[in-house]
Amino acid sequence: MSEANLEKWHAHIRGEIEGGLDTLLADDVVFYSPVVFTPQEGKAITKLYLGAAGATFSDGADKAELNTKESKFKYTKEVVCGNQMVLEFETELEGKYVNGVDIISWNDDGQICEFKVMIRPLQAVNMLHAQMKAMLEKMSG
């Protein structure tokens, strides 16, 4: 199941999953942001945060999800164990290097039940915080 889940996530990133995050996220998913103190609970808020991150990493494109064909975002390492995976990524925002990990847990139904993002260096966290805030405001109307 773990390799199938990894492939589902990569297919989603490539824009090949019908229904996108609606299909992949469990209703009770919990999202841990690198810039928000409290866990965000539920599919709607998790979609909002992941959509804003995807648009931010897609160089501000008006998209609700990451498009790796239009950004410098790339996964560089993957560790998969059972229903959990750690995917290290690199990208660039405004000429600054960003390095982080997505820690994804899947339930027995093959849906994401927990998604945690960690970012480094501090300069990248601060920049991402500002850009995510602007993107969330833009997406919320």
N, C-alpha and C positions, 0 to 999 in steps of 0.2 A: 504493500500500500504506500510506503514512503516514497518510492521512486515514482509511482503514479501521481502522487500529490505534488512532487517536485515538478514533474512534467506539466501538470495542470497549471501551476503557478507560472512557469515559463511561457506556456501557451497564452495565458492571460496577459502577461507583459508584452507579448508579441501582438496582442489584439485578436487572438484566435479563439477566445472562449465566448460562445454565445451567452449573453446575459452578464458577462463580466463578473464584477464583484458581487452582484446579486446572487449569482450561482455559487460562488466560492465561499462567501461568508455565512457562518451560522447566525441565526437570529440573535443569539446571546453572546456574540463575539465580544471580546474585551481588547481594546487598543491602548497601548502604552506609547505615548509620544515622547520624543526627546526634549520637548519644550513645554509640556504641560504636566503639572504635578500629579493630578488625579487621573486614574484610569478612566478611559472613555468606554462606556458600555452600550452595546447594541449595534445592529447592522447599519442603521442610518448614520450615526455619528462616525462610525469607522469608515464607511464609504466616503463621507465628507472629508475626513482627514487624509485617507489614502488618495482620494481624487485630487485634493489640493497639493499633496506631495508629488503626485504624478505630473500635474500641470507645472509645478515649480521646476521639477527635474527635466521637463520637456521644454525648458527655456521659456516658460510663461505662455505656452500655446493655450488656446481656448479649448482645452480637452479636459475631461474629468478623470482621465487615467493616463498613466505613464505610457509613452510611446518610445521604446528604445531605438527605433529607427530615426527619430528626430531629436535625440539627445546624446549627451556624452556618458550617460548612466550605463554602467555595466557591472554585472556580478563577476567577482574575481575569484572567490572561493566558496565552496559549498560543503557543509557538514550535515549529513542526514542520519538520524537515529530514531527508529520507530516512527512515531507520529510527530516528531519535532525536527526542525531544520534551522540551521543558522546559515544565512547567505550574506557574505561580505560583499559590499559594493564600493565603487568609486565613481565620482563624477566631478564636475566642475561647475561652480556657480559664480558668475561675475569674475571669472579668472582665478577663483580661489579653489584649491583642492578640498574635496569633501570625501571622507572615508567613513563608512558605517556598516552596521549589520542589521538585517531583518531577522528576527527570531520568530518563527512561525510554528504554532501548534495546531494540529488537525484533530478533529474528533473522529469517532469511528464511522461516521457517515461520509467522511471525505470532505468535510467543510472546515474552514479556518475558524478555530474557537478562541485563539489568542494571537495577537500580532504586536510585537514589541520592536521599536526602532531605537537604535543607539547610534550617535554621530560623534565624530571627532574631526578635527581639533576644535577647540573652543571658538576660534574665529568662525569656523563653519557653522557651529551651533547658533551663534549670534546672528549670522547672516540668514541662516535657514529660518530662524524664528521670525525675523522681520518679513521675509518673503512669504512664509506660510501665513502669517497674519494678514498680509495684503491679499493673498490668493483666497483665503477663507472668506474675507469680506467681499471680494469680487464674486465668488461663487454663491454666497448667501444673498446677494442682491442688495 
